[in-house]
Amino acid sequence: MTVPPSSIIEPVAGGEVVEEFLAGYWSARTRDSYTFILNGWFSWCAAHDHHPSGDVDPRVLEAWIRDLQARGYTANTIVGRVSAVSAFGLRCGELIACDVTDVGSHSWHHTLALRTTQGDKPTVVALAPPTMQAVAAAIDDRTTGPLLVNRRGRRMTPYNVTCATWSPRSRARPGSANT
């Protein structure tokens, strides 16, 4: 699907986080397509009282998929949209619960099996290339153990992730009052 540039609007939610996510893609066409898809996702979430990345669980994704099916989208289009949203909507708690052995591949896509607290069958999501590059760097040739480890080699906690992702540089942008 080619997205005409005139239909691409600023994401309705996410702001800087969305910009940084999209900046990880080299292809302008991919960025434009993902912007279009994420706008649709954000709009659907707003209409159904869901935060686009805060309370996403398999039931929310399934409801969105059913809505896309009811609107006549093909299976390939739906898979592409779910892949784009999954690449953006990965939650910290899901990620730190993963092990190295949860990384896999399916149909030429890198995947990650997300564990749920209910003990259900894992939800498998496709990983975007920049995400997979970050995962590969985190794994660092390990074959077992937690996907994300702290400095002591133990499984990361949400606090560890917050500390690792926050930096003064992320708060100070060129041309802002902070620089």
N, C-alpha and C positions, 0 to 999 in steps of 0.2 A: 504494500500500500504506500503510495506517495502522498505525503502530507503537504498541501500547498502552503507556502510561507505565510500567506495572509491569515490562515486558520490557526497559526501558532500564537498562543497568548502566554502571558506570564502565568506560572503555576498559581492556583488559588490558595495554596497552603504550602508550607515547607520552606519557602523563601531561600535563604542562604544554603540550607541543607540540600535542597533540590539542585541549586546551582553547582555545588561541589560534587554531587552525585553525577550530574550530567557532564561536568568537566572531565570526568574520567574516561569519556568516550571520545576517540579521535575523529570518528566520522560525524560530520555535521548532519548527515541524513539520519543516523542513529539518534543523535541528540534531539533532532526535531521530532522524530517518531516517538521517542520516550517522553518528550515534553507533552505531546498530544495525548498519549496514553495516560500519563500521570494526571493531566488536567481532568480527564474523564474519571479516573479513579477518585481524585479529590472531590469532584462534584458529586459522584455517587455516594461517597462516604458522608459528605455534608448533608445530603438529602435523606440519609438513613441513620443519622446521629452516631456515626462512628468516626473516631480520629483516624486519619489515613495511615498512621504508623503506630499509634498508641494501643489500640485494642483489636488489632487484626489477629484473628485466629482462623483455623480452617473453616469454621461455620460462616464467618463473614465472607471469606473468599468464595465459598460455595454459593452463597446467596448472590454475590456479584456475578459469578459464572452463570447461574440460572437466569439472571436478568439479561446478561449478554446473549444467552441462547434464545431467550424469549424475544429479543430484539432482532433475531435473525443472523447473528454473527456466525461465521463458519468456525469449525473446530480449530483450524490453524490460526485464525485471528485471535481466538480466545486464548490459546496456548501462548502466543506472543505477548498478549496483554498481561496474562498472569505471570509470565517470566519477567517482564519489565517491573511489575509491581513487587514481585517477590525479591528482585534484586534491590529495590529501594526499601521494602518494608521489613527487612530482617531486624528482629528485635535483639537487644543485648542479651536478655535472659535466655533466648533460644540459642544464640551463638555460643555463649560460655558453657552451655550444657552439652555441646557437641564434642565428639572425640575425633581424632585424626581418621579413624576408620569410617566415620560418617561421610567423608568426602568420596565422591564417586563420579561416574559419568553415565550418560544415557543419551543415545541418539546424537552423538557429537556435542553434547552440552556437559559442562562440568556441573555436578549436583552436590547438594548437601542435604542429608537426612536430618530433619529437625525433630527432636524428641519433645513429647508433650508431657505434662505433669500427670495426665490421666493414665499413662502407660499404654495409650493406643499405639497403633502402627505409626511409625514415623511419617511425617509429611516431607516429601522430597521436593526441593525447590531448585530451579536452575540458577546458576551463579553467572553473573555478567563477567566478562573478561577482566575488568579492573578489580572486581571483588575476588575472583579466583587468583589473581596475582598477589593480592594482599593475603589470602588464605595460604598460598604456597610459601610466601615469606614467613608467615607465622608458624607453619609446620616445620620449616627448616630441616628437611630430610628425616624427620621423625616418622616412625611407622605405627606407633601406638601412643596412647595417652590422650590428655585433653587437647583440643584443638588450639585453644589459647592458654598460654601459661604466663605466669608472672615471673619476676626476676629470680625467684627461688625455685622455679620449675614446677610450681603447683598450679592447679586450675585457677584461672582468673575469676575474680568476683566482680559484681557490678561496680564496686568502688575502684578496683584496679582499672577497669575499662574507662571509667570517667577520668581518672588521672592520666591514663595513656592517651586519651583523645583530646583532652583540654590542653591548650598551650596559649601563652600570651600572643603568639603569632596568629592564632585563629581568631583572636579578639581584635587585633589591630590590622586593619585593611589599608592598603595604599590609598591616600587621599582622605582617610577618615580622621576624625578628631583625635583618635588614639595614637596616631603615628607622629 
